[in-house]
Amino acid sequence: MNKLIIITGQTATGKTSLAFKLAQENNGVLINCDSRQIYKYLDIITGKDYNLISKNKIGLYDVIKPDEYFSSFDYVKLALPLIKKIIKKGKTPIIVGGTYLYIKHLLYGVETENIPPDWKLRKELGNKTVKELQKILTGVSTQLINQLNQSEKNNPQRLIRKIEILKSRAKGSHIQPRGLNMTLQSSKTNMAITLENKLSVKNLKIEFYGLKFKDKNLLRKTIKKRVEKRLKNGAVDEVKKLLEMGYTKKDPGLKTTGYQQLIGHLEGVLDIDTTIQQWINKEVQYAKRQYTFMKKDKNITWREI
């Protein structure tokens, strides 16, 4: 029987270490599912563990440059043939990362997955501020923007994708949903059937694990320790190098926790203590949001750390 292992969960829970262990036990190949480790040059702050990764054949790390946009649509487009190739070789694909949106799209499909990226539109919108994007989306659909939560309203990539979808629909694109609706998540059998159809493989067994913190104190303590380690390992120099290469805080890859705070520090907006505290707080908030989304998925087998 063919097998696929998925390891997701909150940030800083040791997902890559577990993935490497399971890869050794299952003749496995790692496939990244972290939206920031997709980017080249973003190494220290994103936590790429090359010590573990280099010991195993891997996929979907260092795929695009920091100034390029990458969606769940793009992820599925790259991941499906890679998974199929690994299975065909008699090995076990092991998807590892905390970007649940990618996993959700891969396993269950989304209504808009047949709407491809509009690169011309993305280029036009790429330099817009969040407020400008919100205004554009409001002009296209007041109803939709009112349905977004605060995180989505302030996420430029999400706003651009929403605008892209609505403009595609306005042109008369027909959307035929593929995969499972999220209401069917309780069925592991249906989840496997969906992927079998997408991959054109038979007898697929899926093991789906999630890692979460036992309590909030451990979460903050672990994240604080990790931030301090990344600073010690050269996080500031990494940001300096990226800025010297011509990338800016407006680029998709750098619109993430750690990079934004350190850029603010290098610009003289934040002192170092405030920078570190904001970085830690943002990571903690992100970890809480991750679990809020993931816990709705009844197929995940949870492990506490």
Buried (B, 14 or more C-beta within 10 A) or exposed (E): EBBBBBBBBBBBBBBBBBBBBBBEEBEBBBBBBBBBBBBBBBBBBBBBBEEBBEEBBBBBBBBBBBBBBBBBBBBBEBBBEBBBBBBEEEBBBBBBBBBBBBBBBBBBBBEBBBBEBBEEBBEEBBEBEEEEBBEBBEEBBEEBBEEBEEEBBBBBBBBBBBBBBBBBBEEEEEBEEBBBEEEBBEBBEBBBEBBBEBBEBEEBEBBBBBBBBEEEEEBBEBBBEBBBEBBEEBBBEBBBEBBEEEBEBEBBBBBBBBBBBBBBBBEEEBEEEEBBBBBBBBBBEBBEBBBEEBEEBEBBEEBEB
